[in-house]
């Protein structure tokens, strides 16, 4: 009986605490029985020092070839031509869907219980298209142009409905500002309503973004899958992460036809780099998302269940979550819970 080939994953360890949490995530994923090979490639500030650019061509070529990457947090050097290495990766590979699940985790300090929200954010258009310039004498004003297309709107809304259908979710909420931005957000809403008609078994509502923010902090249980534009998704995904304990427990994925990049969405935390206290939960759960994507669902579920169990033990949790553990203690604890 032949076995499927072992996939190769492009590995970007990241800056700051990136290498520490990457080592932890890889150890946990391996202990879960994942069958993976890794091709390590540079990016971020560390790449600037060694390669002269924060995003080398060989890194792009690796992701193009392998089609899957696991990425630690990256710093974007100032004045080097990149607004963001992360944005550059998303635009280069047309990773149009940013998926950010957030759920209440036992043991993690939170104001709410029972939250299980997935934000599907359009990842390549809107104000992040990078069309901006100064106007007037002496840079007296600046103008940024938000691009929202029918094609981009349809594919992200359809992705959200397909995600809901695949994962047994019952409701998609489209968040917009079409009451004021009547053309750009109006187009997004118009397309969203048309796509929703193809999924009659899934409830669909639309909510203005400011009302959505209020509802998220007063009645978050009303949400299931949220689909929205790039800027609003950037803001709302961090807000929802804050409802369940913060970015340290929130994984993310950037998905397109050419590649899929799984990541910790938090920063590089240079103030604690090298101290051994960084929390690897977000990157580890991103690793579980990657395993699901690769069809290694048993290993993915083993990772998740062991992480959830470890987070309930104050001796294992890292200090950012009110625990008495450190990176190594948490990692060893998660692995032990899988045996």
Secondary structure as UniProt FT lines:
FT   STRAND          7..12
FT   TURN            16..17
FT   HELIX           18..31
FT   TURN            32..33
FT   STRAND          36..40
FT   HELIX           45..51
FT   HELIX           57..66
FT   STRAND          68..71
FT   TURN            78..79
FT   HELIX           85..92
FT   TURN            93..94
FT   STRAND          97..103
FT   TURN            106..107
FT   STRAND          116..122
FT   STRAND          126..135
FT   HELIX           137..139
FT   STRAND          141..147
FT   HELIX           150..166
FT   TURN            167..168
FT   STRAND          171..176
FT   TURN            178..180
FT   TURN            182..183
FT   HELIX           184..196
FT   TURN            197..198
FT   TURN            200..201
FT   STRAND          203..208
FT   HELIX           209..218
FT   HELIX           220..222
FT   STRAND          225..228
FT   HELIX           230..243
FT   TURN            244..245
FT   HELIX           247..249
FT   STRAND          251..255
FT   STRAND          260..264
FT   TURN            270..274
FT   HELIX           281..293
FT   TURN            294..295
FT   HELIX           297..311
FT   TURN            314..316
FT   HELIX           319..321
FT   HELIX           327..337
//
